[in-house]
Amino acid sequence: MFPPASAPVYAHPHPPQPVPPPVTAYRPLVPVAPPPAQYYLGRGLFGQPKLYVAEQPVRNFLRYLSF
């Protein structure tokens, strides 16, 4: 049976949306420690991070060229 014509009918403005799953944060497996004092972080030839040693230009250049 249909409701009487005088009964107000309200439409929902938006259909219910599913709730997204919670975002899990990345946690490293090993503790992150800063490099020793004689090392510094730089970029290699293809943009990958590299650790360079102060006052060792030949070693640093070869490390820059390596993968």
N, C-alpha and C positions, 0 to 999 in steps of 0.2 A: 504494500500500500504506500501511496505517496503522502508526504507531509502536507498539512494544509497550506494553502497559498499564502496565508498571512504570516507563516513562520519565516524569520530571516535566515538566509543561507549565507555563510561566510566561507570564502575560499582562502586557503593558506597562501600567503604571499610567495613563499619559496618552498620547494620540496625539501625534506630533511636531507642533510648532507652527511656522509660517513665521516667519522673522526679519524684523522690521519694517525699512523703509529708514532710513538715517541721517537725523537732523534737521539741516537746513542752517540756519545762523544768518544773520540779516539783517545786511548790511553796507551803510551808506549810500554813494550814488554820489559825493557831495561831502563833504569833511571838515566835521564839525560844529564850529562855533566859537561861543563865547558872544556874546550881543548887546552892542553898545557900551554904555558906562557910562550914557548918558542914556536908554536904553530899558529897559523891563522887560516881562516876559512875563505875560500875564493871559488871562482867558477872555472870549469874546464873548457876545452875547445867547443864542446857541444852543449854547454850550459849546465852540466852536472856539477854538484858541489864537490869541492876538493879541499884537502888539508895541505897547506904549503908550510915549509919550514923556513924560518927567517935566516938570511945570510947564506942560502944554498941555491943560487940561481940556476945551475945546471940541473940539479934534481927537480927544482920547481918547474923548469921548462919541460923536462921529460914527463913529469906528472900532468902538466897542462895538456900535452899531446895525447896522453893515454886515455883509454876508456875507463 
